[in-house]
Amino acid sequence: METKTTIDNIKLSRFELIFLIASASVTITFVSCCSPLFPFNPWDDVNVFFVIGRGIIHGLVPYRDLFDHKGPLLHFIYALAALISERSFAGVWLIECAAASVYSVFSWKTVKLFTDPGKFTIAVMPLFSGVIYTMSMFNFGGNSEELCFPLLAVAFYIGLRAAVKGNGIPADRDALICGIISGALFWIKYTFLGFMAGFVIFIIIMVIRKKMFGRLWSLIWRFFAGLTFFTAPVLIYFIANGALGDLWEGYFRTNLFYYHGGTAENMPVYLKVLRTLYYPCSGLVKMALEYPSACVMILLSLISFVMMNRSYRKRVFLFFFLTFALSLGFVFSRNVYVYYYGYLLSYIYCLALIPCIKGLQKLVTASKQNPGFITKALAAMLAILYVFTVYMGKNKYLMFKPKDFTSQCRIAETIRQTPDAKVLVYGVIDSGFYTAAGILPQNKYFCYLNICDSYPYILEEQNRLIEEGYFDYIITYAFPEEHWDNYEKIQEETNLFIDFTCEPILEGYNLYKRI
């Protein structure tokens, strides 16, 4: 038996779709360093993904030929981007625009679940996109959190619609969609699955309350059918390339036992329990304190519950609490590194639109003499605030700069003088040197990773190859300087760098050449 949520009755007009997609895409274009308006994306994480994506389209296999500890689907997404352009981030920019458009569309659909927003209030959506994508957690653009919270916004809408329009139990089709989303999240970064764990618990509670146990089995098999949408191709790819063991080592074993100290530490059980409770709560507080815009969004999202109809408010809050609490628990399971981990929680911010839109509607209603003028004035004010918000984004210092503004591109000019150069980025995560030079790594451990301190194989292999003089060039941080008998420093480059801390620093790199 289907629930009445099977039919999605929250329809958007053609104008709404065009407006939402256009405003989201324009926002990404002006804030993401993957956009053609910027010379280069200097974010190291993104460049590692892109190097491996480029390697995939040239026959290299993640983990076996090029090592990383992020999920394989993320590398496949970057391979798709590399098919569009290998020398620029144009493909990543287009994927970002698509993800931001999905987020904008489903945020607006969520708003329409709870209120009739009226025609002019859609003018708030560009400002909403501007606020979300100029948070410093966005950093330079292109990371996994940014690509995944739009998927969670879709699942969030599905759950909210079931709670508002039905009995809290989603339709069979929705279970299939959630299975597909879960498969994507699992193979990108499995700590993103906290939301889905909360969603499953919510469904079980609703099934028990309604005594609809037959529906549960119907949802389960459709969910697992959706889960195979990405799981089957990923496993087939690695089995076909004889790299299933490499997948286990790179994506699962390193993250379970080596990332941020792993789980094998000698700690009493009660301390592990306390830590499990402490990290999520501390992460939320730290995020609220360090990112005022995120704090405001969270507060407005909570205020929205006061404005909801009592007939479904408890169901909606239960769904929100379970999914949000477990999202926090999974994301901050081992640390309180909020600088971009917390960006995944942006899926809840669509609720912040509800009090904003209701407030705008009350302003227009209160102006009985000339509501048309007030409507136009509010729309103009929102547009001005949007332009100001985007202009104040931290990445504007890179906009319209020439390519040689970045250290990566200047060092790449030197590297390109040596045909088929063998390069190592040593002691630092690759921030784009391979891509800027138009080359691929010729060794498995091609740069520093955040697991190097606890996963010794990376540095051991790199040091062995350096002693053999395997590389033509080695790139390091400017400080401290490295000293090798068979390499000499030939170039030092510095440039301005503003990351998610918003603190401007002068970042430097050294280039060493084999003697």
PyMOL commands that set and color helices and strands:
alter all, ss='L'
color gray80, all
select helices_A, chain A and resi 14-31+44-57+72-84+90-114+120-133+136-138+144-165+172-188+190-210+213-240+244-257+259-261+269-290+292-307+310-331+338-366+371-391+394-398+403-405+407-415+433-437+457-467
alter helices_A, ss='H'
color red, helices_A
select strands_A, chain A and resi 423-425+473-477+487-498+504-514
alter strands_A, ss='S'
color yellow, strands_A
deselect
rebuild
show_as cartoon
